Amino acid sequence: MFEWIKKMFFKCYNNRVLRYIFYGGLATLVNLGVYNLLRSAMPGMPYMAASVLSIAAAIVFAYFTNSRFVFCSNSRGLKQRFPEFVKFVTARLSTLVIEVGGQALLVEQAHMNDRWAKFLIQFIVLALNYVFSKFLIFTRKNTSGKAADTENQNTSR
């Protein structure tokens, strides 16, 4: 039984999409957790400000988990990591606009509770962030100079 569980764990862990869902889910929990903490601890804080701050915390968390565990980035040292981090943050800023704008739309136009609106928009943001990360950020060059997929890299680092 233990061997079967171990085998299934590694089979799931070796699937990048499942790893992204797991770590993306954790980043979403950071986002929602920081948002709810800010809204509860500082009730006068505008929901938009709390949303931007919670997204910033989630972006930092997501960069480190995505680069290390999901896309297994080969970047080492500040010289290689900085451009990758800038691309990551730039892509995440575009989904920040979608998230904050979508939340505002649902709150202001649909009269939805701000926490529910933030939760619902996460599904769109999660999908877009995966596409940006896979195709624009965590790519490596193969010997021909073209971007190569990192899916088949060793994930046991």
Protein Blocks (a to p, Z undefined) as FASTA:
>chain_A
ZZmmmmmmmmmmmpmklmmmmmmmmmmmmmmmmmmmmmmmmmmlcfklmmmmmmmmmmmm
mmmmmmmmmnopabecjklmmmmmmmmmmmmmmmmmmmmmmmmmmmmmnopafklmmmmm
mmmmmmmmmmmmmmmmmgcddfkopacdfklpcfkZZ
